[in-house]
């Protein structure tokens, strides 16, 4: 079974930092595209950052320069380092994986972890 388990969420003051972790199991992590999404109340889920199996990264404009996504293929874990947090970063953050097997695609979501930033 494919499982993504997030950790590291919590409450922090504006300007603070948090590091989210997503531990993956049941997948060939080294060959899997990983990403972080977030969803705030009343909003649709949006892509925050992604990292390809080759290590290429992409960020939403709203978090560029503040967030860093990274992966450790030896630990089957993807991280989201968040700095200079703002109240508008408050959301449930979800880990995401995508793996292509020929014409077959597997997508898995984590359960989400709450991040709350107070002003």
N, C-alpha and C positions, 0 to 999 in steps of 0.2 A: 504494500500500500504506500502511496505517495503521501508524505506528511511534511508540512511546513509549520514550524512552531516558532512564533515570535516571542521576544522578551526585550526588556529594557525600557518599556514605556513608563510613564508616570507624569507627575506634575512638576513644573519648573517655572521659575520667574523669567520674565522677558529678558533676553540677553544671555540666558543660560544655555547649557548644552545637555544633550542626551545622546546615547549610543544605542541604537536598536540592533538586535541580532535576530537572524532567522536561521534556524537549524533545519536542514533538509535531510530526509531519509526516504529510501525506496525509489530513488532516481539516480541516473548517471549524472551526478552533479557537475562534473567537469565539462559536460557537453550541453548544459542547460542554460538557457537565457533566464536571468533573474531580474526582478524589479521590485520596487516599492511603490505602492499606491496609497492614497489617503482619501478619506471621505469625512467631511464635516457635516454637521446636522443641516439638512435642507439642501445640500449640494450633491452633485453626482460624484462618483468616484473618479479621481484624477491620477494620472501618472506623475510621480514625484521624481524618480530616478530609475535607471536601468543599467545593467551591465551584461554584455554578451558573454558567451562562452569563451570568446577570444580576448576579453578584457576591455572592450570598447564601452565607454560610458556615455550616458545621455541624461540631461537634467531639465526639469521644468524651469522656465525663466524665473519663477518666483523664488527658487531656492538656489540658483546658481551662485557660487561663491560662498555659500553658507553650509550646504550639505555635501557630503561625500559618500558615495556608494563604493563598496569594495567587496571582494570575495576571497575566501580562503578555501581553495579546492581540497586541501588536505583535511580540513575540518568540516567540509560540506556545509559551510556557513556563509551567508551574505550579511553585510553590515550596512547600516546607515548612520553615519556620524553627522549629527545635527548641531550646529553652533549658531550663535546669535539668534536664538529662537524668538519668534514674534507671536503675539496672540493669534494672528491669523493662521499660524501653523497648527493650531489646535484641531485635532481630528483623530479618527481611528486610522491607524496605519496598518496596511496589509502587505504581507509578503506574497510574491507571485513567481511562478516558474512556468516556463514553456520549453518543451522539448519536441523536436521534429524527428520522427522515425519514418523515413521515406515520405510517403504521402499522409501518414498519420501524425497528428499533433496532440500532445498531452498538455493540458493547462491545469494548474493546481493553485488554489488560494489558501493562505493561512487564515487563522481565526480572527486576526486583528489584535492590535494592542493600542490602548488609549494613550494619546499624548495631549496634555493640557498645559498651555502656556498662559500664565497670568500676567497682567500688566501692573 
